């Protein structure tokens, strides 16, 4: 759940997510990438 909020409201992670989706990646793959960015 935290990753969906981050991909929606955090401007840096939102741009990261949108870049993946624009490149043709499935939404789940893009969310997984954002999730991995969140964890140190």
CORWOHU-V277284 format. One record per residue. N is the residue number from 1. RES is the residue in three letters. OMEGA is omega in whole degrees, -180 to 180 (NA if undefined). Layout:
n=N res=RES omega=OMEGA
n=N res=RES omega=OMEGA
//
This chain:
n=1 res=UNK omega=-178
n=2 res=UNK omega=-177
n=3 res=UNK omega=178
n=4 res=UNK omega=177
n=5 res=UNK omega=180
n=6 res=UNK omega=-179
n=7 res=UNK omega=-178
n=8 res=UNK omega=-170
n=9 res=UNK omega=178
n=10 res=UNK omega=-173
n=11 res=UNK omega=-180
n=12 res=UNK omega=-179
n=13 res=UNK omega=177
n=14 res=UNK omega=178
n=15 res=UNK omega=178
n=16 res=UNK omega=180
n=17 res=UNK omega=-177
n=18 res=UNK omega=178
n=19 res=UNK omega=179
n=20 res=UNK omega=-178
n=21 res=UNK omega=179
n=22 res=UNK omega=179
n=23 res=UNK omega=177
n=24 res=UNK omega=178
n=25 res=UNK omega=174
n=26 res=UNK omega=-177
n=27 res=UNK omega=180
n=28 res=UNK omega=180
n=29 res=UNK omega=179
n=30 res=UNK omega=179
n=31 res=UNK omega=178
n=32 res=UNK omega=178
n=33 res=UNK omega=176
n=34 res=UNK omega=179
n=35 res=UNK omega=-179
n=36 res=UNK omega=175
n=37 res=UNK omega=-178
n=38 res=UNK omega=-177
n=39 res=UNK omega=-178
n=40 res=UNK omega=NA
//
